[in-house]
Amino acid sequence: MPGRLLLALVALACLATSVQAASRLLDGKEASPLFGWVGFCERHPAECEVDTNEPEALALTDEVVGLLEAVNRHVNSSVKPMRDPDHWGQVDRWSFPDDGYGDCEDFQLLKRKLLVEAGLPRRALRMTVVIDGGGAGHAVLTLRTTRDDLILDNQTDAILSWQETAYKFVQRESTRNTGWVFLEREASPLMTAMAQ
């Protein structure tokens, strides 16, 4: 009997792990856009448009993973970090790091631009706001795939699942229209089954 109980607990743990890995970040209620993003969109409207004819999520292939890794490494190594007040004399200005300097969102904007130029759908590449382990706001780029949401970050060259980061995910650009949405976790099928 104890052997069966142990086996059942191991099976449940494996199921919970695989179910957790399958959970996604979902668009929730509409959120107010960030001030810096609004200014960026006024200067670069095509960068903020949402083409609903493009796929909302991308199938993950070895070629796509290789492209993500190359672009993430390239931008992380070629842009030097500089906060907006020091760079622009403004609290929050989103821009391409054309002069070689930028803060977190500038890194991610350039990554998205390069990935779109390489053929990935802009609609699947969403600017995302998180809270880091120290409680500070931070911007990352989310690639929505058919399996998971992957994160490109100027803090690491690794492409991580959103669950592998230490971040609290707050909001991201909408995939339905030009704007922002709050983020919610997808309900785990295991938790849904247990509640029934």
N, C-alpha and C positions, 0 to 999 in steps of 0.2 A: 504493500500500500504506500509506504513512504516513497518508494521509487517512482510510482505513478504520479504522485503529487509533485515531486521534483521535476519529472518530465513535463507535466502540465504547466508548471511555472516557467520552465525554460521556453516552452512553445509560446506561452503568452508573452514573455519578454521579447521573443523574436518577432512575433506578430506586432507588438506595440512599436518596436523599432522600425519595422518596415512601413507600418502605417504612418508613423511620425515622419519618416523620410518622404512620404508621399504628400504630406500636407503642404499647402501653398499659401501665399499671401494673396488675399482677395481685395479688390477695390470695394471700399465701403462708401460712406456718404461723401458728398462733395466737400472739398476743403478750400479755404481761401488760398489763392496762389501767393507764393513768396514774393516780396517786393523786388528782390534782385532778379528773379525769373521774369517778372513782368517787364522790367527794363530791357532785359536781354531779348525778349520776344518782340518788343517794339523795334529794336535794332536789327533783329534777325527773324522775321516772322516765319519764314519757311522752316526754321529749326524747331518751331513749336507746334506746327500744324499736325493734325492727326488724320491720316488717310485710312479710313475704315475699310478700304479695299485691300490693304496690306494685312498679312496675318498678325494676330495679336500675340501669338506664341510661335516659337521656332523649333523645329526638330533639331535635336542636338546630334551633330555628327563629329567625327574626328577632325574634319576640315574646319568646322566652326570653332571647335575647342582650340585648335592651333591658331586660328585667326584671333580669337579672344586673348589668348596668352601673349601673342606677339604684340598686339596693339596695347594691351595693358602694360607690358614691360617697357615698350617703347616710350609711351607717354610718361609713365612713372619715372623713367630715367632721364628724359629730355626736358621736363618742366621742373623748375626750381620752386619750392613752396614759398609763398609770400602772402600774408594776410591782406585782405582788402584795404584796411585803413592805412597800411604801410605802402601798398601798391597804388591805390587809387585815391586815398584820402576820403574814402566812403566806408560806411559800416558794412554794406553788402552790395557788391556789384558782380553780376555774373557775366563772364566774357570768355572768349577764346584766349588762351595764353600765347598770343602771337608774339609777344616780346620775350617769351621764355619763362615768364613768372606767372604764378596763379595760386589760388587756394583750391580746396577740395572740389567745388563744383566746376571750376575751370578745367581741371584735369578730366573730369567725367564728360564735360561738353565736348572736349577735343576727342576723347575716345569714341563717343557716339558718332561724331562727324566722320571720323576715319572708318568706323565700322559700316556706316551707311554708304560711304563712298566705295567700300569693298563689296557691297551688295546685300548687306543685312537689312531687314525692314525696320525703319525708324520706329514704327508702332510697337515693336517688341522690345525696344530699348528705352527704358523709362528712367528719368532722373528721379532719385529717391532720397528722402530726408530721414535720417536715423538719429538716435541718441547713442553716443558711444559709452564705453565703460566708465568714463569719468563724468558722465552727465552732460557732455557738450553736444551741441548740434553738429551734424556732419552730413555731407552729401556723397552718395555712391551712385553707380549706374547699375540698374537691374536689367538683365536680359531675361525675358520671360520665355521659357522653353515649354515644350509639351510635357516635360517631366518635373521641372523644378524652376525656381527663380534663382538665377546665378548672379553673383555680385562682383563687379569690378570696382576696385578701390585703390586710391593712391597710397594707402597705408600698407599694402601688400601686393606682390606680384602674383600671388595665388588667386585663381578664380574659384570662389567658394559658393556653396549653396547658402542661401540666406540663413539657414539654420546653423551653419558652421561658424557664423560670425558671432561676436559678443554684443551685437547691436540690438536696440529696441527699434523696430520699424514703425515709423509714424505716418508718413504720407508719400505719395509719388504722383507723377503726371498720370492723368487719366488715359486709358486706351480708347475711350469713346468720343472724347472731344478735347478741345484745347482748354485745359484746366487741370486741377489737382483733386485727388481723392484721399481720404483717410484709408489706412490699411487695416485689414482684419485677417486673422488666421482662419484658414479653412477648418471647419469642424472635422476632427478625426473620425473616420468610420468606426474605429474601435470604441471611442467615447460615445458616439451616436448609438451603437449597438448596445452598450452597457446601460444607456439611459432608457432604453425601451423595455 
